[in-house]
């Protein structure tokens, strides 16, 4: 039976989610919580190998449907090897991206039917869903500028694709407003982290 707390971070490119996930994990450790901080794609030896393929500009021909299967394979390994065992031990798991990313990117962005993604997602996650998902929202052009000059394969996709991804995240939040909470990234890193901690503190007493 699961006893831990599962928190995921989502957002379009350049939203700062990786930074915020890292800062939250460090904060929770200082508060005495036992934390597992991981990421998608990646988080396991097999997953990191898949990540290199997914993000490499050498494989620009990979289709959205192929991306879907690669992400799902990586996710299943991460759930089995890292997330589920940590939750069973009562840990707080902070994960940089999870199933919502596939819905936003390959679904809303790439046009893969959402029903197909959700069906495959149930297999890949074993039915596991986050207790809290923080979506960091940033205007698309601003986010892509923040991503930097050296862009991976996903970041190099057309502007319209990334705009659809952003709108997809907002649509997912409207569909599940209790689980998915949106933070508009307008201030600095510290201000955003304060908002993140406020959301997380509301979850901790129920799950400790």
VEXVO-220999 format. One line per field, with one value per residue (C-alpha): residue in three letters; x, y, z. Coordinates in steps of 0.02 Angstrom, whole numbers, plus 50000, padded with zeros to 5 digits. Example, Ala and Ser with C-alpha at 12.3 -4.5 7.8 and 13.67 -1.06 7.14 Angstrom:
r: ALA | SER
east: 50615 | 50684
north: 49775 | 49947
up: 50390 | 50357
This chain:
r: UNK | UNK | UNK | UNK | UNK | UNK | UNK | UNK | UNK | UNK | UNK | UNK | UNK | UNK | UNK | UNK | UNK | UNK | UNK | UNK | UNK | UNK | UNK | UNK | UNK | UNK | UNK | UNK | UNK | UNK | UNK | UNK | UNK | UNK | UNK | UNK | UNK | UNK | UNK | UNK | UNK | UNK | UNK | UNK | UNK | UNK | UNK | UNK | UNK | UNK | UNK | UNK | UNK | UNK | UNK | UNK | UNK | UNK | UNK | UNK | UNK | UNK | UNK | UNK | UNK | UNK | UNK | UNK | UNK | UNK | UNK | UNK | UNK | UNK | UNK | UNK | UNK | UNK | UNK | UNK | UNK | UNK | UNK | UNK | UNK | UNK | UNK | UNK | UNK | UNK | UNK | UNK | UNK | UNK | UNK | UNK | UNK | UNK | UNK | UNK | UNK | UNK | UNK | UNK | UNK | UNK | UNK | UNK | UNK | UNK | UNK | UNK | UNK | UNK | UNK | UNK | UNK | UNK | UNK | UNK | UNK | UNK | UNK | UNK | UNK | UNK | UNK | UNK | UNK | UNK | UNK | UNK | UNK | UNK | UNK | UNK | UNK | UNK | UNK | UNK | UNK | UNK | UNK | UNK | UNK | UNK | UNK | UNK | UNK | UNK | UNK | UNK | UNK | UNK | UNK | UNK | UNK | UNK | UNK | UNK | UNK | UNK | UNK | UNK | UNK | UNK | UNK | UNK | UNK | UNK | UNK | UNK | UNK | UNK | UNK | UNK | UNK | UNK | UNK | UNK | UNK | UNK | UNK | UNK | UNK | UNK | UNK | UNK | UNK | UNK | UNK | UNK | UNK | UNK | UNK | UNK | UNK | UNK | UNK | UNK | UNK | UNK | UNK | UNK | UNK | UNK | UNK | UNK
east: 50000 | 50068 | 50116 | 50221 | 50184 | 50205 | 50236 | 50269 | 50326 | 50268 | 50277 | 50330 | 50510 | 50599 | 50472 | 50603 | 50523 | 50687 | 50756 | 50597 | 50593 | 50774 | 50742 | 50587 | 50678 | 50818 | 50691 | 50595 | 50755 | 50798 | 50625 | 50665 | 50573 | 50650 | 50649 | 50680 | 50711 | 50702 | 50660 | 50579 | 50639 | 50777 | 50794 | 50859 | 51005 | 50890 | 50790 | 50942 | 50990 | 50815 | 50830 | 50987 | 50894 | 50740 | 50834 | 50975 | 50968 | 51038 | 50864 | 50755 | 50654 | 50576 | 50386 | 50267 | 50199 | 50375 | 50409 | 50253 | 50315 | 50490 | 50425 | 50306 | 50443 | 50553 | 50409 | 50369 | 50550 | 50553 | 50392 | 50450 | 50629 | 50616 | 50446 | 50338 | 50470 | 50503 | 50319 | 50300 | 50439 | 50349 | 50462 | 50415 | 50447 | 50480 | 50479 | 50523 | 50385 | 50268 | 50116 | 50046 | 50200 | 50156 | 49977 | 50038 | 50182 | 50135 | 49948 | 49908 | 50073 | 50093 | 49914 | 49918 | 49741 | 49727 | 49625 | 49769 | 49894 | 49786 | 49762 | 49949 | 49980 | 49879 | 49996 | 50154 | 50110 | 50023 | 49881 | 49994 | 49949 | 50031 | 49954 | 50003 | 50059 | 50133 | 50124 | 50239 | 50163 | 50265 | 50228 | 50295 | 50419 | 50486 | 50510 | 50601 | 50719 | 50754 | 50793 | 50955 | 51044 | 51094 | 50927 | 50887 | 50776 | 50615 | 50658 | 50693 | 50514 | 50413 | 50339 | 50160 | 50200 | 50261 | 50110 | 49996 | 50096 | 50069 | 49883 | 49877 | 49946 | 49817 | 49679 | 49739 | 49735 | 49556 | 49511 | 49590 | 49597 | 49619 | 49774 | 49852 | 49893 | 49958 | 50088 | 50115 | 50301 | 50315 | 50430 | 50601 | 50651 | 50633 | 50457 | 50403 | 50478 | 50377 | 50218 | 50273 | 50308 | 50138 | 50052 | 50158 | 50136 | 49948 | 49977 | 50106 | 49998 | 49878 | 50015 | 50148
north: 50000 | 50170 | 50280 | 50419 | 50580 | 50596 | 50771 | 50807 | 50963 | 51005 | 51149 | 51201 | 51229 | 51363 | 51364 | 51327 | 51166 | 51073 | 51213 | 51220 | 51031 | 51032 | 51177 | 51093 | 50928 | 51019 | 51116 | 50960 | 50872 | 51019 | 51000 | 50821 | 50730 | 50582 | 50634 | 50547 | 50671 | 50600 | 50649 | 50598 | 50544 | 50462 | 50422 | 50245 | 50176 | 50116 | 50276 | 50386 | 50289 | 50318 | 50502 | 50520 | 50453 | 50560 | 50724 | 50697 | 50805 | 50654 | 50575 | 50716 | 50591 | 50512 | 50531 | 50584 | 50407 | 50336 | 50467 | 50407 | 50227 | 50279 | 50393 | 50259 | 50128 | 50247 | 50287 | 50107 | 50073 | 50227 | 50178 | 49999 | 50038 | 50205 | 50285 | 50141 | 50071 | 50245 | 50278 | 50110 | 50160 | 50322 | 50439 | 50603 | 50580 | 50738 | 50699 | 50817 | 50771 | 50620 | 50564 | 50740 | 50783 | 50649 | 50712 | 50890 | 50856 | 50703 | 50731 | 50916 | 50956 | 50809 | 50759 | 50582 | 50545 | 50579 | 50422 | 50317 | 50405 | 50380 | 50195 | 50166 | 50276 | 50162 | 50020 | 50125 | 50197 | 50044 | 50163 | 50275 | 50460 | 50608 | 50680 | 50854 | 50916 | 51091 | 51165 | 51313 | 51418 | 51537 | 51624 | 51515 | 51634 | 51686 | 51505 | 51457 | 51605 | 51548 | 51373 | 51442 | 51436 | 51253 | 51165 | 50980 | 50889 | 50931 | 51115 | 51132 | 51092 | 51232 | 51374 | 51318 | 51148 | 51227 | 51342 | 51190 | 51108 | 51258 | 51263 | 51076 | 51096 | 51229 | 51116 | 50974 | 51090 | 51140 | 50955 | 50910 | 51071 | 50985 | 50889 | 51006 | 51180 | 51314 | 51443 | 51584 | 51616 | 51805 | 51841 | 51771 | 51597 | 51632 | 51701 | 51552 | 51433 | 51515 | 51479 | 51300 | 51272 | 51344 | 51215 | 51072 | 51115 | 51095 | 50914 | 50857 | 50844 | 50725 | 50606 | 50605
up: 50000 | 49951 | 50098 | 50022 | 49930 | 49742 | 49671 | 49487 | 49397 | 49222 | 49101 | 48927 | 48877 | 48978 | 49119 | 49251 | 49313 | 49334 | 49443 | 49547 | 49570 | 49630 | 49749 | 49821 | 49849 | 49942 | 50046 | 50095 | 50147 | 50260 | 50337 | 50382 | 50244 | 50155 | 49973 | 49807 | 49666 | 49490 | 49312 | 49149 | 49029 | 49129 | 49312 | 49282 | 49184 | 49045 | 49052 | 49032 | 48876 | 48805 | 48852 | 48747 | 48595 | 48624 | 48643 | 48519 | 48362 | 48268 | 48269 | 48203 | 48100 | 48256 | 48243 | 48380 | 48390 | 48411 | 48545 | 48633 | 48648 | 48700 | 48837 | 48899 | 48906 | 49004 | 49121 | 49160 | 49208 | 49319 | 49407 | 49437 | 49485 | 49577 | 49607 | 49670 | 49790 | 49860 | 49890 | 49975 | 50093 | 50136 | 50038 | 49957 | 49771 | 49670 | 49484 | 49341 | 49216 | 49211 | 49109 | 49089 | 48985 | 48858 | 48849 | 48822 | 48701 | 48599 | 48622 | 48609 | 48525 | 48408 | 48377 | 48448 | 48511 | 48697 | 48725 | 48657 | 48768 | 48922 | 48883 | 48862 | 49013 | 49125 | 49078 | 49092 | 49263 | 49334 | 49377 | 49480 | 49478 | 49565 | 49723 | 49662 | 49493 | 49480 | 49305 | 49279 | 49142 | 49034 | 48870 | 48729 | 48649 | 48819 | 48870 | 48711 | 48734 | 48912 | 48850 | 48776 | 48610 | 48615 | 48591 | 48598 | 48474 | 48564 | 48588 | 48401 | 48352 | 48272 | 48373 | 48338 | 48414 | 48576 | 48581 | 48570 | 48710 | 48823 | 48787 | 48818 | 48992 | 49030 | 48964 | 49075 | 49225 | 49187 | 49176 | 49345 | 49447 | 49615 | 49564 | 49436 | 49499 | 49382 | 49433 | 49309 | 49299 | 49301 | 49448 | 49494 | 49545 | 49732 | 49715 | 49612 | 49739 | 49878 | 49781 | 49753 | 49937 | 49983 | 49872 | 49937 | 50121 | 50099 | 50045 | 50171 | 50330 | 50244 | 50186 | 50322
